[in-house]
Amino acid sequence: MKAIVVYEAGGPEKLIYTEVPTPKVKPGWSLIKVKGFGVNHSEIFTRQGLSPSVKFPRILGIEAVGEIAATTDEQHLPVGQKVVSIMGEMGREFDGGYAEYVLLPNKQIFPVTTQLSWADLAAVPETYYTAFGSYLRLKIKADDKILVRGGTSGVGLAFLKLVKGQFPDIKIVGTSRSLSKKDSLLAAGFTDVILDQEGQLQTEKKFDKIFELIGPATIKNSFQHILPEGIVCNTGLLGGQWYLEGFDPIFDTNNAYLTGFHSGDVDASRMQQLFAFIDNYQLTIAPEKIFSLKDTAKAHEYLESSQSFGKVVVLP
Ligand SMILES: NC(=O)c1ccc[n+]([C@@H]2O[C@H](COP(=O)([O-])OP(=O)(O)OC[C@H]3O[C@@H](n4cnc5c(N)ncnc54)[C@H](OP(=O)(O)O)[C@@H]3O)[C@@H](O)[C@H]2O)c1
């Protein structure tokens, strides 16, 4: 099969399109014919060598959508069944989705019923599951004023679609480090756009809910923009800082709440709830860009460029 293998850490040019043996099923694992996968910021970190547990060579990819090609669980995962998978060490401890086939433990393969196209479906599992989990943590209400810090990211824009799907008239503001993306953010559905300059929001405004995707690098500044009893959900770390330093939980939280979400906490019923939500509110998924497997390096280049906007998928 064709796959993208990383032999050593480095830039996008280290994503090598090559021929490798198609994996064979083993007890408790089934083979998926990959029909698409989303590209995630965490895979950029892994490619750069910032995931210490990952040993190269490795086929990256923490998610995939496709059909069962060979099974060890006829009952739940029959051949031809449409499935999605995320996390559970795929693309990290064992080979992941950047390939024509991926071998995965049955317990992390989720059958889905959906009318979405492969391109749309490929954009959903990791990104929308993360956005949906965070959305539930933030306990969004119709009259909330919401800020998405990292509004141009795939997860940020997925969150916007979920929120506007349920509450079309809600006030939801997005941030970017560049106002050149303002028109695109407004066209995507944000009510307003705030410049995030060197980790400082360029506004006096305060919000009921803040979806923090830049992470520990900016969270202290986010709490200066939260209303009392508000919630900050830290789900991302686009700022490249993993942990909080110099954060005083007594004073710096400003009478608000801090929570987080981890997509590794996968649960079949929440996954089904997500697909039901997409169906129920008739969300338009439409990934921003689609690449072929051989051009996966170009997908990474795009996500790392200053033009980066929204969800990028690859269709093998
Ligand atoms: N908790 C979880 O389980 C979980 C699951 C999935 C994703 N995540 C995290 O969620 C975040 C978003 O993921 P994604 O895949 O959607 O990202 P993405 O689409 O690759 O995000 C791209 C955006 O990140 C912004 N950005 C890039 N470098 C930055 C920096 N140094 N400082 C501030 N902003 C920067 C850029 O925005 P501008 O140029 O417009 O400023 C760019 O448009 C990531 O941190 C990812 O690791 C967490």
The ligand as an SDF file (V2000), in Angstrom:
LIG
                    3D

 48 52  0  0  0  0  0  0  0  0999 V2000
   -7.4130   18.6040   23.8680 N   0  0  0  0  0  0  0  0  0  0  0  0
   -7.4880   17.7810   22.8480 C   0  0  0  0  0  0  0  0  0  0  0  0
   -7.8040   16.6070   22.9850 O   0  0  0  0  0  0  0  0  0  0  0  0
   -7.2350   18.3090   21.4700 C   0  0  0  0  0  0  0  0  0  0  0  0
   -7.7570   17.6440   20.3490 C   0  0  0  0  0  0  0  0  0  0  0  0
   -7.5450   18.1970   19.0850 C   0  0  0  0  0  0  0  0  0  0  0  0
   -6.8140   19.3720   18.9650 C   0  0  0  0  0  0  0  0  0  0  0  0
   -6.3020   19.9460   20.0780 N   0  0  0  0  0  0  0  0  0  0  0  0
   -5.5290   21.1800   19.9970 C   0  0  0  0  0  0  0  0  0  0  0  0
   -6.3700   22.1970   19.5020 O   0  0  0  0  0  0  0  0  0  0  0  0
   -5.5690   23.1710   18.8250 C   0  0  0  0  0  0  0  0  0  0  0  0
   -6.1500   23.4020   17.4480 C   0  0  0  0  0  0  0  0  0  0  0  0
   -5.9010   22.2480   16.6590 O   0  0  0  0  0  0  0  0  0  0  0  0
   -6.1240   22.2860   15.0740 P   0  0  0  0  0  0  0  0  0  0  0  0
   -5.6280   20.9880   14.5490 O   0  0  0  0  0  0  0  0  0  0  0  0
   -7.5170   22.7300   14.8010 O   0  0  0  0  0  0  0  0  0  0  0  0
   -5.1110   23.4670   14.6770 O   0  0  0  0  0  0  0  0  0  0  0  0
   -4.8030   24.1040   13.2680 P   0  0  0  0  0  0  0  0  0  0  0  0
   -5.9880   24.0580   12.3740 O   0  0  0  0  0  0  0  0  0  0  0  0
   -3.5190   23.5590   12.7670 O   0  0  0  0  0  0  0  0  0  0  0  0
   -4.5600   25.6300   13.7380 O   0  0  0  0  0  0  0  0  0  0  0  0
   -4.0340   26.5330   12.8380 C   0  0  0  0  0  0  0  0  0  0  0  0
   -4.1140   27.9380   13.4680 C   0  0  0  0  0  0  0  0  0  0  0  0
   -3.2880   28.0110   14.6020 O   0  0  0  0  0  0  0  0  0  0  0  0
   -2.8970   29.3400   14.8030 C   0  0  0  0  0  0  0  0  0  0  0  0
   -1.5060   29.2910   15.2740 N   0  0  0  0  0  0  0  0  0  0  0  0
   -0.4970   28.5930   14.7370 C   0  0  0  0  0  0  0  0  0  0  0  0
    0.6350   28.7880   15.4550 N   0  0  0  0  0  0  0  0  0  0  0  0
    0.3040   29.6070   16.4670 C   0  0  0  0  0  0  0  0  0  0  0  0
    1.0430   30.1870   17.5430 C   0  0  0  0  0  0  0  0  0  0  0  0
    2.3400   29.9560   17.7200 N   0  0  0  0  0  0  0  0  0  0  0  0
    0.3850   30.9830   18.4040 N   0  0  0  0  0  0  0  0  0  0  0  0
   -0.9180   31.2340   18.2260 C   0  0  0  0  0  0  0  0  0  0  0  0
   -1.6600   30.7170   17.2070 N   0  0  0  0  0  0  0  0  0  0  0  0
   -1.0530   29.9140   16.3610 C   0  0  0  0  0  0  0  0  0  0  0  0
   -3.0180   30.0500   13.4690 C   0  0  0  0  0  0  0  0  0  0  0  0
   -3.9600   31.0940   13.6580 O   0  0  0  0  0  0  0  0  0  0  0  0
   -3.6980   32.6370   13.2390 P   0  0  0  0  0  0  0  0  0  0  0  0
   -2.5370   32.6340   12.2840 O   0  0  0  0  0  0  0  0  0  0  0  0
   -4.9790   33.0110   12.5770 O   0  0  0  0  0  0  0  0  0  0  0  0
   -3.4520   33.3420   14.5130 O   0  0  0  0  0  0  0  0  0  0  0  0
   -3.5700   28.9850   12.5320 C   0  0  0  0  0  0  0  0  0  0  0  0
   -4.6290   29.4530   11.7130 O   0  0  0  0  0  0  0  0  0  0  0  0
   -4.1530   22.6130   18.7970 C   0  0  0  0  0  0  0  0  0  0  0  0
   -3.3950   23.1800   19.8470 O   0  0  0  0  0  0  0  0  0  0  0  0
   -4.3670   21.1320   19.0250 C   0  0  0  0  0  0  0  0  0  0  0  0
   -3.2150   20.5300   19.5890 O   0  0  0  0  0  0  0  0  0  0  0  0
   -6.4990   19.4430   21.3170 C   0  0  0  0  0  0  0  0  0  0  0  0
  1  2  1  0
  2  3  2  0
  2  4  1  0
  4  5  1  0
  4 48  2  0
  5  6  2  0
  6  7  1  0
  7  8  2  0
  8  9  1  0
  8 48  1  0
  9 10  1  0
  9 46  1  0
 10 11  1  0
 11 12  1  0
 11 44  1  0
 12 13  1  0
 13 14  1  0
 14 15  2  0
 14 16  1  0
 14 17  1  0
 17 18  1  0
 18 19  2  0
 18 20  1  0
 18 21  1  0
 21 22  1  0
 22 23  1  0
 23 24  1  0
 23 42  1  0
 24 25  1  0
 25 26  1  0
 25 36  1  0
 26 27  1  0
 26 35  1  0
 27 28  2  0
 28 29  1  0
 29 30  1  0
 29 35  2  0
 30 31  1  0
 30 32  2  0
 32 33  1  0
 33 34  2  0
 34 35  1  0
 36 37  1  0
 36 42  1  0
 37 38  1  0
 38 39  2  0
 38 40  1  0
 38 41  1  0
 42 43  1  0
 44 45  1  0
 44 46  1  0
 46 47  1  0
M  CHG  2   8   1  16  -1
M  END
$$$$
